Amino acid sequence: MALDPLIVGITVLYLLAVLAIGVWGTAETESTSDFLISGKRFGTWAVAFSAFASIMSGFGFIGGPGLFYSGGYAFLWIAIVAPLAFPISWFVLGKKMRLLAEVRDILTIPDAVYARYNSDTARVLTAVSVLLGVISYLAVQLKAMGFVLGEILGTTQLTAVLIATAIIAIYTVGGGMIAGVMTDLIQGGVMVAGSILVFFIALDWGGGLGQMSRDIAVNDPTFAGAFGSFPVMLALCWYFLFTIGNSGQPHMAHKLYMVRDVKLLKWGAPIAALSYFAASLMMLGIGIGVRASVETGALDALSNPDNAAPFFLTEFVSPLLAGIVFAAALGAIMSTSDAFINIGAANLARDIPVGLGIEYTSDSQELWAHRIGSAIIIIGSLGLAYYAEILVGLLGVVGWALFASALVPLLGIGLNWDGASREGAIASAVVALGSNLGLAVAGEFYGFSLPNSIVIGAFTLVLASITLIAVSFVTNSHARDAITEDIRKVVSV
């Protein structure tokens, strides 16, 4: 059943605005640099809001409340503590990534890996890892769009996903990062304000956080504990993976190329962190509030935990505010989708071909290759979104882990330690890719899991980091000499 006409109207107006931004972005996109890093034209607020919105995405707005609903307070170890990740990422990568784009012709994350290690092998391995993560994480966005639009328009989730995919395709293939960042800037403010309002509405509806905590403990006291119903090690692994692993997220790190002046970066971390914290409040309020009502019998159990946010917004929030929050959620999802599509297209059209020695005859030819690559990424992610029967939040963790284990060692460590060697980078990339794929296949088809509820992504991140350090120590007699002078200056900043 379709929602209130006001909610539908606000959502449709937003989608039309997105298409308009896409048309404007297409007109502004004249080169590959414009398409991938917006020509380095944006200031602090635009880059900070874009980084926060990309990390929040459908995983936060839809998956977050679902994970609070499923496991109680366990998700606090991601949602509320994760803002610490932004200062860490900015400190570890911020200035270095932006300076790399000054001293070299760098447009992508694998470009940075090549510049640091002077290795096409490392570039290709990084591109493949990022590509697989992009397809997985983009599927999260499409599934989230299916939940939101399906609830708004009263259609099946498959129909909603197809509609969402068509809109995203029109919006991203032409507009590139310019359109994405502009949308992030506008929607970032809407997301923060809407989330805070919905949080207080949820608190009032549930009788306050204390009352809701007592209610969710009626049948299972562990729900109200610090780690919820999930094992302690699982929550701690999430905490580690989402704080340290944030530095390996290409949709965040990629934004650091776009700021027009490196001096503006110092304000980005607190803006992004506080914005993420504010937007996380809605996840907490809705997820715990709906679960508390289910535990006390006031509401029937949801058929799918990911329906927690759409259900609460449609039933207990005014149509005007619900419409604005739905639009904000769509904005976060579509902006993140834009980033992933462009990053994945760059892997297909730039990083892998260049790493294999294939060159384009002109920038215009490369730009069209990126647009074709965008279409391929969309189709692949649509297939995964349709066939993957997994919660939005958990699918997001899979993609996050792929990024973290592949990129944190190569960039987070490599750009801060001149002893990281080319051989160490290649070995780390192989371990990250192989262990993630191997353990994922073992878990999916053979029921394998690590002992003591250790999260695979946290394990592979540690394993890949140890590999980089260990192999570099064995081969570092020439590692420092292999760094060119311009890159050495970036690493020493």
N, C-alpha and C positions, 0 to 999 in steps of 0.2 A: 504494500500500500504506500502510495507516494506521500511525501511530507506536506506540511503546511505550505501554501502557495508562496508565502513570504520567504521561507527558507529556499524553496526552489528558485524564486526570482533572484535572490541575492547570489546564489550559486551560479546561475546562468549569466548574470551580469559579470561576475568574476571571470568566468570562462571566456566571455567575450573580450574582457580587458586583457586576459592572457594572450589571446590570439592577436589583439592589437599590438601588444608589446612584441610578439613574435614577428609581426610584419615590420614594425619599426626596427627591431634588431636585425632583420634580414637586410634592410636598407643600409644599416650602419656597418654591416659585416662585409668588408672589402678584401680581407686577406686572411690567411691561415692564422696569423697572430690575433686578429680580431676574433676569429671563431673560437680559438682555444683559450686565450688569456685576456680577452677584451682590450687588447692594445695597451695594457698597463695604465688604464685611465681612471681608476676609482680611488676614493679616499677611504679613511678609516672606518666610518660607519657602514659604508656599502660592503667592504670586505669582511668586517666583523659579523654583520648580520647575515651575510651570505654563508660564512663558515658555520655559524650557529644553526642557521636554517637547514643547511645541507646535512649536518650531523643529526638534527632533530628528525626531520623527514616523517614519512609514514611509519617508520619503525617506532618513533616516539609517540606520535599522536594517536596511532591505532594500536600498535603492538605494546606500547608501554602500559596503558590501562589494562590491556588483556593479561599481561604478566603480573601486574599487581593483583588483578582478580584471581589469577590462577594460584599464585604462591604467597600472597600476603606481602609483608614488608621486605621480602628478599630483594625485590627490584630496586629498593632504595640504594643498593650498592652500585647501581648504574645511574639511575635517574637523578638522584640528589647529589651524589658524590662526584659524578662524572664532570661537572663544571671545572673541577681541579685540572682536568685534562687540557683545557685551553691554555692556561698559563704555562703548563709543562711544554705543550707543543710549540707555543710561540717562543719560549726560551730556547728550546732545542733546535727548532727549524726556522723560525720566522725570518730573522735577518739573513741567514745563510741562503735560504731558498730565493729570497728576493735579490740578493747580491749575485747569485748564480745567473739569474736572468739578465743581469747587467753585463757580466763578463763573457757570457756565451749566448749563442742563439738557442735558448732553451724555451720550449713551449709545453713540455709534458714531464711527468714524473720519471719515466725511463730516460728521457734526455738528461735529467739531473744525475741519474745513476751512471750513464755513460761518461758524463763530464767528470764525475768523481773518480771513476775507476778505469776510464779509457778502455772499455771492454764491450764489444758488440754482443758477446755471449751473455754478459750480465744484463745488458739492455733488453735482449730478447726474452730471457727468463723472467725478468721483472714485468715486461709487457704481457706475457702469457698469464702470469699470476694475477696481475691487475685485471686483465680481461675476464678471467674466470670469476673473480670477485665481483666485478661490475655486473655481469649477467645475473649472478645470484642476488646481489643487493637490489638491482633494478627490478627484479621479479617481486621483491618486497614492496616496492613503490606501486607497482601495478596491482598487486593483490590489495594493498591498502586503498588504492583508488577505487577498486571494485567494491570494497566494503562501504566506502563513503558514498559514492555515486549510486550504488545499488539501493542504499537506504533512502537517499534523497529522491531518486526518480522512480522507485518502486519496481525496479527491474531485477532480473537474476544477476548474480555476480559476474557470470560470463559475459552477459550483454554489457554490463557496466565496465568491465575490464576492456572490452573492445572499444567502447566509446572513449574511455580514458586514453587508451593507446593511440587512437586516431588524433585526439586533441594534442597529446604530447608530441606525436610525430610532426604535426603541422607547426607546433611551437618551437621545437628544438632543431629540426633539420635546417631551417633557415636562419634562426636568430642567434644560435650559438651561445657563448658565455655572456655576451652583452645583454641579451634578453634575460638570461638566468639571473644575473646579479641584480639587475633593476627590479625584477620581481621579488627577489629575496629582500631587498631593502624595504620595499613597500610592505610585504607580508610579514617581515620580521616584527615590526611594531604591532601589527594586528595580532600575531600569534602570542606575543608577550601579554598584551592587554587582555585579550580574550581568555587566555589561560588563567590569569589571576582572578578574573571575575568568575569564571566557572569553578575554580577551586573554592572560593568562598561560598558560592551557591551550593556546592556539594557538601561543604562543612555544615552549612545551615540545614540542609535537607537531612543529613545523617545525624544531627545532634552534636556535632563537634568531633574532633579527631579522637578524643578520649572515649567517647561513647561508641564510635565506630570500631575502635580497637577492641573494646569489650564485646561488642556484638560479633566480630569475626572470630573471637575466641570461644564462642558458645559451644561449638561442636569439635573444634580442634584448636587448642590453646597455642600450638606452634605458629599458627597464622599471624598472631599478634607479636611474635618474638622478633628479635633483631634480624634473624635470617629467614623469617617466614617458614613456609613448609618445605623449603629446599635445603639440602645439606649445606653445612657451614662452608666446606671447601668449594662448593659450587658458587656460592655468593662471593667468596673471596677471589676466586678465579675471575668472575665477572668484573669485580672491582679492578683487579690488576689489568685485565684485558682492555677495559674501557678507559682507564686513565693513561697507562703507558701506550696502549695500542692506538690511541687517538693520533699520535704522531705518525702513524703509518697509514692514515686514511687519505687516499689521493684526493677525494672531494673536498677535504679540508686543506691539505698541503698545497694543492693546486691553486687555491685562492690566494696564497701568499705571493704568487707571481704578479697578481693583478693590481696591487696597491701602487699608486703613481710615485710615491716617495717613501723610501725605506724608513725615514724618520717617523712616519705616521704609524708604524707597526706597534709601537709601545702601548698605544691605547686600545689596540684590537683585542688583546687577551681578556682584560676585565669586562669589556663590552660584551664579548661573545659568551664569557662564563656566566655573568649575571643574567643575560638573556636566556641562556639555556636553563639556568636554575628556575627562573620565573616560569618558563614554559613547562617545566617538569611538574609544577604544582598541580596542573590539571590532571596529569596521569595519576598522581597520588590520590587526589580527591575522588575522582571517578572510580578508579579501580578498587580502592578500599571501601568506598561508599556503597557501590553496587554489591560487592561481595558481602558486606555486613548485612545488607537487606536480604540477601539470599540465605545467609546463615540463620537469620531470625525468622525466616518464613514470610517476610513481607513481600518478597519478589520470588518468582520462579527462577530456577537456575537457567542461565543462558545456554543456548545450544552451542555457542562458540565464544570463547573468552574474548576474541577480537571484536565482538559486537558490543562490548561494554561501553565504549565511548559513543558510538552512534545511538545506542539505546538510551543512554542518559540524556544526551543532548536533545533527542526528539521528544522525550517524555517529561523531562523535569526542568528544562531551560526555555526561556521565552523564545518565540520564533525569530525575533530580530537578532538576539545574541547568538542563538544556535546557528542561524544563517551565517553570521560573521565568523564564528568559530569553524564551521564547516568550510567556509571559503579560505580561512587561514590554513586549515589542514590540507586542503587541496593545493594551496600555494606552496606549502612546505614540501609536499610530495612531488609536485611538478617541478619545482626548482631543483630538488635533489635529482630527480629523473633527468633533467636537462644536463646537470653536471656529469652524471654517470654516462649518459649517452655520448657526450662529447669526449669524455675520457676514454671510453671504450672504442669510439670511432678512431681516436688518435692512436690507440694500440694497433688497430687493424690497418689504418691508412698511413701511419707515420712510423711508429716505433718498430714494429716487426719488419716491414719492408726495408727501412733504413738499416736495421741491424743485419739484414740479409744481403745488403749491398745494392738494393733497388732504389733508384733515384727518379724523381719527377722532373719533367722538362720545364715546368713553370709553377709558380705559386698558385695560379688559377686551377691548374690540373690537380694539385694537392688538395685545394679547398673542396673541389668536387668529390675527390676520393673520400674526404672526411664526411661529406654529406651522405654518400652511398654507404659508408661504414656505419653511420648513425642508423640508417634503415635496417641494416643487418643486425645491429645490437638490439634494436627494438623487437624485431621478430624473434630472436633467440630468447630474450627475457620474457616475452609473451608466452612462449612455449613452456618455459619453466614455471611461470606463474600459474598456468592452466593445469599443469600436471603435478606440481608439488603440493601434496597434502600435508602442509606443515604450518604452524602458527606464524603469523607475520613477524612477531618478535623474535622467535627462534631462527627463522630464515635470515633475519637481519644479523644475528650473532654469527652465523656461518660466513656471510660475506665479510663482516668486520674482521673475523679471524684470518681469513685469507689475506686481506690487506695488511693487517698488523704484522703477521709473521714474515711476510715478504719484504716490507718496507722499513719497519722500525730498525732492524739491524743495518740495512744498507745505507739509509739516510740518517736516522736518529743517532746511530753510533758513528757511521762513516763520515758524516759531516762535522763531527766533533772530535775525531781521533785520526790523526794523520798516519797512524800505524796500521789502519785497516787496509789490507792488500787486495789486489785484483783477484787472486786465488781464493782469498777468504770470502769475498763478495759472491763469486760464482758458486762456491760450496754452500754458502748460506742460502742463496736463491734456490739451488737444487733441493736442499733439505726442506726449505719452507714449502715449495711446491709439491715435492714428493710426499712429505709427511701429511700435509693437509689432504691431498687427494687420496692417499692410501688409507688414512684413518677414517675419512668420510665414507669411502667404499666399504671398508670393514664394518663400520657402524650400521650402514644402510642395509647391506645384504647379509651380514653374518652376525649382527647383534653385538659387535665388539664395543666395549667402552673402557676407558681408562679407570684404574682403581681409585677408590676414595672420592668419586664424583669430580675428578679433575677434568676441567673443560679442555677439549682438544685444542682450541685456539690458543689458550694460555700456555699449554704444553709446547705447541709448535713454535710459538713466539720465543720462549726461553731456549728451546733447542736450536733454532736458527741463529739466535744471538750468540750462544755459546760456540756454535760452529764458526761464525765470522771471527770471533776473538781468538779461538784456538788455532784455526788455520792461518790467521794473520800473524800470530806469534811465531809460527813455524816458518813462514815465508816473508817476514817483515824486514829482512835484511836489505831488500830493495824497494819496499813499499813506499817509503818516504821519498825516495829518489824518483819514483815513477809519477809523482804528482807534479803537474805543471805549475808554474809560478802563480798564475792567476787563481787556480783552484786552491793552492796552498794558502793564499791570502784569505780566501773565503773560509776555509777550515779553521784558520787561526783567529778569526774574529771573535 
